[in-house]
Amino acid sequence: MPLDSEDWKTRNVELERRLEKAQLEASYYRGIAAESGTNRLRNMFQLSRLVSRHRDIEQRLRESEERYRNVVENLNVGMLVTVDLKIVFANSAIQNLLGYGIDELLANPNPFDCIHPEDRPMVKERYLKRVKGEEVSETYAFRVLTKQGEIKWTEVTGTRINWKGHTGILNFFIDITERIHAQESRKKLEQQLSRAQKLEALGTLAGGIAHDFNNLMAAALAYVSLMQCETDPSNPHCEYLTHVQSQLRRGSQLTRQLLGYARQRPYQVKPVSLNKLVMEVSGTFGRTRKNIVVQPDLDPDLRTVNADEGQLEQALLNLFVNASDAMPEGGTLALKTRNVSHNEIASTEFQPNARPYVELQVTDTGVGMTPEIMDRIFDPFFTTKEMGRGTGLGLASVFGIVKGHGGTIDVTSQPGHGTTFTLRFPATDAAPIQPQQPKRTITPGSGVVLLVDDETMVLEASSRMLQKLGFKVFRAGSGHEAIDIFRQKAAELDLVILDIVMPGMGGEEVYRHIKQIRPEARVLVSSGYDCSGKMPETLQHDSDGFIQKPYSLSELSGKLREILNLR
């Protein structure tokens, strides 16, 4: 039964009226008995009946009030009555909610002290309107402050009542803190999902752009390489060609950032010492940023990580450059590594597996970031730098590289108090493998190569490079054409250079047909995409090598030397 039910009121009012009538009758008969001696015995009997009736009514009234009190006190809903901006009644549930005892609540001259300061004006405005009888929503939510300083959300329903002849407000409180937190968590998860879908879509777009751009640069770089080979070093045009090649390599770096963001670069994974890489990259960086003090704090017992060393180097350099841009007047760049377990990871967007991790913290003393900027820093092409000073791909590529290695990246920052990036990678106990420096010399060769690529300009330029190196070349502009040529020339072919992504029959299907015709055929895979992304698993493990577009004459020569054992 509702606490403000008219049934309770009517019952108690009736009992009080009957008690008052019995008291009046008793008083009347007491007077009669005192004045009339002849009727005293009869009046005393009637008086006894009235007193008994009076006691019965009092007992029933007490029982009614006790039942009412028990219902109110055992409610799970908080109940609070205010009159003239003072608390005059509070049940146990509201005391438990706020953490105050009944005496503390009744003694408080201002009931709004328990309301969160930001919600206080709204609550007070609604209270005063309700007291005046103005129309206001019966139920609404706001935050309260407990005695212990905890913030809780409550849903409140209020109504006007008459309290001992005064206008009061009866409020019912429901603790909805868990519901609000659940809604916030769900909203955060929805935002993360939306962001992940957005990043995935942008990654696909970035990968496609980079692939097409790589094809354009592949032809340009090939022709520049050929012209350099045929131009005497004393020729002034040779210097121009060197500058063109340099600009093409800068364009290639840009596409690497795009592919790194899209996780579509070839990952040559091996055990890597993160400490060693951090020291090498920070050392090179420090020599170019004299106004920044690098403070390394590296765990000497740090585990290794399975990673592509070149990818991690790019990610570190992008982080350091970003920190430098945040400290235009100079500052400190603190680098800290440590071994962590999955139980120590408190990431906002990452659920770690039960395994050891390696953690790197990159902290700068720069200008810091607002929450609005932090929400977008990993978006590709988003930058706070002025026109011409940034592409907005640095941190986006860091995000892609870290995620591509099965790691996580978190960021904390406050305006004026610097920024900390925390990177974590799955750890391994394998010993680091020392990289071998590739040879840059051009080695002439001989033999027959089938070159397969759907891009005409790449087909023409790469064909000329192969001919320059001394190879005879058969060209195929599609998968079907490649299979036809291979069937005819399989016995004399020494190598197939096969593009992965082609319309119609793709590289993987062409590869299977080639292996069916001649299982020992050697195949060098080529693409603007990567082994871990667009490259099928069959080609990753069974092909004889991979070369990413754009490539120069020396890079192509190196791959051929490696596969064909050229001397």
C-alpha positions in Angstrom: 0.0 0.0 0.0 1.5 3.4 -0.9 2.7 5.5 2.0 0.6 8.5 1.2 -2.6 6.5 0.7 -5.8 8.1 1.8 -6.8 4.9 3.4 -4.2 5.3 6.1 -5.2 8.9 6.7 -8.9 8.1 6.8 -8.5 5.2 9.3 -6.3 7.3 11.6 -8.6 10.3 11.5 -11.6 8.1 12.3 -9.8 6.5 15.2 -8.8 9.9 16.6 -12.4 11.2 16.2 -13.8 8.2 18.1 -11.2 8.6 20.8 -12.1 12.2 21.2 -15.8 11.4 21.4 -15.1 8.7 24.1 -13.1 11.2 26.1 -16.0 13.7 26.0 -18.5 11.1 27.0 -16.3 10.0 29.8 -16.0 13.6 31.0 -19.8 14.1 30.8 -20.6 11.0 32.8 -18.0 11.9 35.4 -19.9 15.1 35.9 -23.2 13.3 36.1 -21.9 10.8 38.6 -20.6 13.6 40.8 -23.9 15.5 40.8 -26.4 12.6 41.2 -25.9 10.2 44.0 -28.9 8.1 43.2 -27.6 7.3 39.7 -23.9 7.1 40.7 -23.7 3.3 40.4 -25.3 3.2 37.0 -23.1 6.1 35.8 -20.0 4.4 37.2 -20.9 1.3 35.1 -21.3 3.4 32.0 -18.1 5.2 32.8 -16.3 1.9 33.1 -17.6 0.9 29.7 -16.4 4.2 28.2 -13.0 3.9 29.7 -12.6 0.4 28.3 -13.8 1.6 25.0 -11.3 4.5 25.2 -8.4 2.2 25.9 -9.4 -0.1 23.0 -9.5 2.8 20.6 -6.1 4.0 21.9 -4.6 0.5 21.4 -6.0 0.3 17.9 -4.6 3.8 17.1 -1.2 2.8 18.4 -1.3 -0.4 16.4 -2.3 1.5 13.3 0.5 4.0 13.8 3.0 1.1 14.4 2.0 -0.6 11.2 2.3 2.6 9.3 5.8 3.2 10.9 7.0 -0.3 10.1 6.0 0.1 6.5 7.8 3.4 6.2 10.9 2.3 8.0 11.3 -0.9 6.1 10.9 0.6 2.6 13.8 0.2 0.2 12.8 3.6 -1.1 14.2 6.6 0.7 11.5 8.9 2.1 12.0 12.5 3.1 9.6 15.2 4.2 10.6 18.9 4.1 8.6 21.9 5.4 9.7 25.5 5.1 13.1 24.3 3.7 13.7 22.0 6.7 13.8 18.3 7.0 11.1 17.1 9.4 11.0 13.4 8.6 13.5 10.9 7.1 13.1 7.1 7.0 15.9 4.5 7.4 16.4 4.1 3.6 17.3 7.8 3.1 19.5 7.7 6.1 21.4 4.8 4.7 21.6 6.4 1.2 23.1 9.7 2.6 25.1 8.2 5.4 23.6 10.6 8.0 21.6 9.7 11.2 18.1 11.0 11.8 19.3 13.5 14.4 21.9 14.9 11.9 19.3 15.3 9.2 16.7 17.0 11.4 19.3 19.3 12.8 20.6 20.4 9.4 19.2 23.9 8.6 19.7 23.5 4.9 18.6 20.2 3.2 20.2 21.3 0.0 23.7 20.7 1.5 23.2 17.1 0.5 22.8 17.9 -3.1 25.7 18.1 -5.5 26.7 21.7 -6.1 26.2 21.5 -9.8 22.6 20.2 -9.4 21.7 22.3 -6.4 20.1 25.3 -8.3 17.9 23.0 -10.4 16.7 21.0 -7.4 15.9 24.1 -5.4 14.1 25.7 -8.3 11.8 22.6 -8.7 11.3 22.4 -4.9 10.1 26.0 -4.7 7.8 25.6 -7.7 6.2 22.5 -6.1 5.6 24.3 -2.8 3.9 27.1 -4.7 1.7 24.6 -6.5 3.2 25.3 -9.9 3.4 22.5 -12.5 6.7 20.7 -12.4 7.7 17.1 -13.4 7.1 14.7 -10.6 10.2 12.5 -11.2 13.7 13.6 -12.1 17.3 12.6 -11.4 20.2 14.4 -9.7 23.3 13.7 -7.7 23.6 13.7 -3.9 26.7 13.9 -1.7 26.9 11.4 1.1 28.5 12.1 4.5 31.6 10.2 3.3 31.9 12.5 0.2 30.7 9.9 -2.2 28.6 11.0 -5.2 25.5 9.0 -5.9 22.7 9.4 -8.5 19.1 9.4 -7.3 15.8 9.4 -9.0 13.3 11.5 -7.0 9.5 11.7 -7.0 8.0 14.6 -5.1 4.4 15.6 -4.1 2.8 18.3 -2.0 1.3 17.1 1.3 -0.2 18.7 4.4 2.1 18.1 7.3 0.6 19.2 10.7 -1.1 22.1 9.2 1.8 23.2 7.0 2.5 22.7 3.3 5.3 20.1 3.0 6.9 18.1 0.2 7.0 14.4 0.4 10.0 13.0 -1.6 10.7 9.4 -2.5 14.4 8.6 -3.4 15.7 5.6 -5.5 19.4 5.0 -5.7 20.1 4.7 -9.5 24.0 5.0 -9.3 24.6 1.5 -10.7 22.1 2.2 -13.5 23.8 5.5 -14.4 27.2 3.8 -14.3 25.9 1.0 -16.5 24.5 3.5 -19.0 27.9 5.4 -19.0 29.8 2.2 -19.6 27.4 1.2 -22.4 27.8 4.6 -24.0 31.6 4.4 -23.7 31.5 1.0 -25.3 29.3 2.3 -28.1 31.7 5.2 -28.7 34.6 2.8 -28.7 32.8 0.5 -31.2 31.9 3.5 -33.4 35.5 4.7 -33.2 36.9 1.3 -34.1 34.5 1.0 -37.1 35.5 4.5 -38.1 39.2 3.7 -37.8 38.7 0.5 -39.7 36.9 2.3 -42.6 39.6 5.0 -42.6 42.3 2.3 -42.5 40.8 0.6 -45.6 40.6 3.9 -47.3 44.2 4.8 -46.3 45.5 1.4 -47.5 43.8 1.8 -50.8 45.2 5.3 -51.3 48.7 4.1 -50.4 48.4 1.1 -52.7 47.5 3.3 -55.7 50.1 6.0 -54.7 52.8 3.3 -54.5 52.0 2.1 -58.0 52.5 5.7 -59.2 55.8 6.0 -57.4 56.9 2.6 -58.4 57.1 3.6 -62.0 58.6 7.0 -61.3 61.3 5.5 -59.0 62.1 2.8 -61.5 62.7 5.3 -64.3 64.8 7.5 -62.0 66.9 4.5 -61.0 67.4 3.7 -64.7 68.4 7.2 -65.6 70.8 7.4 -62.7 72.5 4.2 -64.0 72.8 5.7 -67.5 73.9 9.2 -66.4 77.5 10.1 -65.8 78.1 11.3 -62.2 79.7 14.5 -63.7 76.6 15.3 -65.6 74.6 18.1 -63.8 71.4 16.2 -64.4 72.7 13.5 -62.1 72.2 15.9 -59.1 68.7 16.6 -60.2 67.9 12.9 -60.4 69.2 12.4 -56.9 66.9 15.1 -55.7 63.9 13.5 -57.5 64.8 10.2 -56.0 65.0 11.8 -52.5 61.5 13.3 -53.0 60.1 10.0 -54.2 61.5 8.3 -51.0 59.8 11.0 -48.9 56.6 10.1 -50.7 57.3 6.5 -49.9 57.7 7.3 -46.3 54.3 9.0 -46.4 52.7 5.9 -47.8 54.4 3.8 -45.1 52.7 6.0 -42.5 49.4 5.4 -44.2 50.1 1.6 -44.5 51.3 1.6 -40.9 48.0 3.1 -39.8 46.0 0.7 -41.9 48.2 -2.2 -40.7 49.0 -3.0 -44.3 52.8 -3.0 -44.3 54.9 -6.1 -44.4 55.7 -7.2 -40.9 59.1 -9.1 -40.7 58.6 -10.3 -37.1 61.5 -11.4 -35.0 62.7 -11.1 -31.4 63.7 -7.4 -30.8 65.3 -5.7 -27.8 63.0 -2.7 -27.1 65.6 -1.2 -24.8 68.2 -1.2 -27.6 65.7 0.3 -30.1 64.7 3.0 -27.7 68.3 4.0 -27.0 69.2 4.1 -30.7 66.1 6.1 -31.8 66.3 8.5 -28.9 70.0 9.0 -29.5 69.4 10.0 -33.1 66.5 12.1 -32.1 68.4 13.8 -29.3 71.2 14.9 -31.6 68.6 16.8 -33.7 66.7 18.4 -30.8 69.4 20.0 -28.6 66.8 21.9 -26.5 65.2 18.6 -25.3 66.7 16.5 -22.5 66.2 12.8 -23.0 65.9 10.9 -19.7 65.9 7.1 -20.1 64.9 4.8 -17.3 65.2 1.3 -18.9 64.7 -2.0 -17.1 68.0 -3.9 -17.6 66.1 -7.2 -17.4 63.4 -6.2 -19.9 62.1 -9.1 -22.0 62.2 -9.0 -25.7 59.2 -8.6 -28.0 58.3 -10.2 -31.3 58.1 -7.3 -33.7 59.1 -5.7 -36.9 62.1 -3.6 -35.9 61.6 -1.1 -38.7 57.9 -0.6 -37.8 58.7 0.0 -34.1 61.5 2.4 -35.0 59.0 4.4 -37.0 56.5 4.4 -34.2 59.1 5.5 -31.6 60.3 8.3 -33.9 56.8 9.5 -34.5 56.2 9.6 -30.7 59.4 11.5 -30.1 58.7 14.0 -32.9 55.2 14.5 -31.5 56.6 15.2 -28.0 59.1 17.6 -29.5 56.3 19.6 -31.2 54.6 19.8 -27.9 57.7 21.4 -26.3 58.6 24.2 -28.7 60.7 26.0 -26.1 62.4 22.8 -25.0 61.8 20.4 -22.1 62.3 16.8 -20.9 61.4 13.6 -22.7 61.3 10.7 -20.1 61.5 7.2 -21.4 60.7 4.3 -19.1 60.5 0.5 -19.8 59.4 -2.3 -17.5 58.1 -5.8 -17.5 54.4 -6.0 -16.5 51.9 -8.8 -16.0 48.4 -8.8 -17.5 47.0 -8.1 -13.9 49.0 -4.8 -13.8 47.4 -3.4 -17.0 44.6 -1.0 -16.5 43.9 0.0 -20.0 40.7 1.8 -21.0 40.3 0.0 -24.3 42.3 -3.2 -24.0 41.5 -6.5 -22.4 44.9 -8.2 -21.9 45.5 -11.9 -22.3 47.0 -13.9 -19.3 50.6 -13.5 -20.4 53.6 -11.2 -19.7 53.9 -7.8 -21.4 56.6 -5.2 -22.0 55.6 -1.6 -21.3 57.1 1.6 -22.6 56.1 5.1 -21.3 57.0 8.2 -23.3 56.4 11.3 -21.2 56.9 14.9 -22.2 56.7 18.2 -20.3 54.9 19.9 -23.1 51.7 21.9 -23.5 49.4 18.9 -22.9 46.0 18.2 -24.5 42.4 18.8 -23.8 40.0 15.8 -23.6 38.5 16.9 -27.0 41.9 16.7 -28.7 42.8 13.4 -26.9 39.6 11.8 -28.4 40.9 12.5 -31.9 44.7 12.2 -31.8 44.8 8.8 -33.4 42.5 9.8 -36.3 44.3 10.0 -39.6 44.9 13.4 -41.0 43.9 15.1 -37.7 46.5 17.6 -36.6 46.6 20.7 -34.4 49.6 22.0 -36.3 49.4 24.9 -38.7 49.2 24.3 -42.5 52.4 22.8 -43.8 53.8 21.5 -40.5 52.1 18.2 -40.2 50.1 15.6 -42.1 48.2 14.2 -39.2 49.5 10.7 -39.9 52.2 10.4 -37.2 50.1 9.2 -34.3 47.7 7.4 -36.6 50.5 5.2 -37.9 51.7 4.7 -34.3 48.3 3.4 -33.4 48.2 1.1 -36.4 51.7 -0.3 -35.7 51.0 -1.0 -32.1 47.7 -2.7 -32.8 49.3 -4.6 -35.6 51.8 -6.1 -33.1 49.0 -7.2 -30.7 49.8 -4.3 -28.4 47.9 -1.5 -26.8 48.4 2.3 -26.5 46.9 4.6 -23.9 47.4 8.3 -23.4 47.0 10.6 -20.4 47.4 14.4 -20.6 46.3 17.7 -19.1 46.7 21.1 -20.6 49.9 22.6 -19.3 51.1 19.4 -17.6 52.5 17.3 -20.4 51.5 14.0 -22.0 52.3 10.4 -21.4 51.9 7.6 -24.0 51.9 4.1 -22.6 52.7 1.3 -25.1 52.5 -2.4 -24.2 53.6 -5.4 -26.3 53.3 -9.1 -25.7 56.7 -10.3 -24.3 58.9 -13.3 -25.3 61.9 -14.9 -23.8 63.6 -15.4 -27.1 67.0 -13.7 -27.6 67.1 -10.7 -29.9 68.2 -11.3 -33.5 70.8 -8.9 -34.9 69.7 -7.4 -38.2 71.8 -7.7 -41.3 72.4 -4.6 -43.3 71.2 -5.1 -46.9 73.6 -4.6 -49.7 72.9 -1.6 -51.9 75.1 -2.6 -54.8 73.6 -3.5 -58.2 74.5 -7.1 -59.3 73.9 -8.0 -63.0 72.3 -11.3 -63.7 70.9 -13.5 -66.4 67.9 -15.6 -66.8 64.2 -15.4 -67.7 61.6 -13.6 -65.6 57.8 -13.5 -65.9 56.6 -10.2 -64.6 52.9 -10.0 -63.6 51.2 -6.7 -62.8 47.8 -5.2 -63.8 49.3 -1.6 -63.7 50.7 -0.9 -67.2 53.1 1.8 -66.0 54.5 -0.5 -63.3 54.7 -3.3 -65.8 56.7 -1.2 -68.2 59.0 0.4 -65.7 59.8 -2.8 -63.8 60.4 -4.6 -67.1 63.0 -2.1 -68.1 64.7 -2.5 -64.7 64.9 -6.2 -65.2 66.3 -5.8 -68.7 68.9 -3.4 -67.3 70.0 -6.0 -64.9 70.4 -8.5 -67.7 67.2 -10.5 -67.6 64.9 -11.5 -70.4 61.4 -10.5 -69.5 57.9 -11.8 -70.4 55.1 -9.5 -69.3 51.5 -10.3 -68.2 48.9 -7.7 -67.4 46.4 -10.1 -65.8 46.2 -13.3 -64.0 44.8 -15.3 -66.9 47.5 -14.0 -69.2 50.2 -14.9 -66.7 48.9 -18.5 -66.5 48.8 -18.8 -70.3 52.4 -17.5 -70.6 53.6 -19.7 -67.8 52.1 -22.9 -69.4 54.1 -22.1 -72.6 57.3 -20.9 -71.0 57.5 -22.8 -67.7 60.6 -24.8 -68.6 62.7 -21.8 -69.3 61.4 -19.4 -66.6 63.8 -18.8 -63.7 61.5 -16.5 -61.6 58.0 -15.1 -61.5 57.5 -11.6 -60.0 53.8 -11.7 -59.1 51.6 -8.8 -58.0 49.1 -9.8 -55.3 46.1 -7.5 -55.8 44.7 -7.7 -59.3 41.2 -7.6 -60.7 39.6 -10.8 -61.8 42.1 -13.5 -61.0 44.1 -12.4 -58.0 47.7 -13.2 -57.1 46.9 -16.1 -54.8 44.9 -18.0 -57.5 47.7 -17.4 -60.0 50.2 -18.7 -57.5 48.3 -21.9 -57.0 48.0 -22.5 -60.8 51.8 -21.9 -61.2 52.6 -24.4 -58.5 50.3 -27.0 -60.0 52.1 -26.6 -63.4 55.6 -26.5 -61.9 55.9 -27.1 -58.1 59.5 -26.0 -58.0 58.9 -22.6 -59.7 60.3 -19.7 -57.8 57.9 -16.8 -57.1 58.8 -13.3 -55.8 55.6 -11.6 -54.5 55.2 -7.8 -55.1 52.5 -5.4 -53.7 51.8 -2.1 -52.2 50.0 -3.9 -49.4 51.6 -6.1 -46.8 52.2 -9.7 -45.8 50.0 -9.4 -42.6 47.2 -7.5 -44.2 46.2 -8.1 -47.8 48.7 -10.9 -48.5 47.1 -14.3 -48.3 48.7 -16.8 -45.8 49.7 -19.2 -48.6 51.9 -16.5 -50.2 53.3 -15.4 -46.9 54.7 -18.8 -46.1 55.3 -20.5 -49.4 56.6 -17.8 -51.7 60.3 -17.2 -52.2 60.2 -13.5 -51.1 58.4 -10.3 -50.9 59.2 -6.8 -52.4 57.1 -3.8 -51.6 56.4 -1.1 -54.1 57.9 1.3 -54.8 61.3 -0.3 -55.1 64.5 1.0 -56.7 66.9 -0.8 -59.0 69.3 -1.6 -56.2 66.4 -3.0 -54.1 65.2 -5.2 -56.9 68.7 -6.3 -57.6 69.2 -7.3 -54.0 66.0 -9.5 -54.0 67.0 -11.2 -57.2 70.5 -11.8 -55.9 69.0 -13.4 -52.7 66.5 -15.6 -54.5 68.6 -16.7 -57.5 71.9 -16.9 -55.6 73.6 -14.4 -57.8 77.2 -13.5 -57.1 
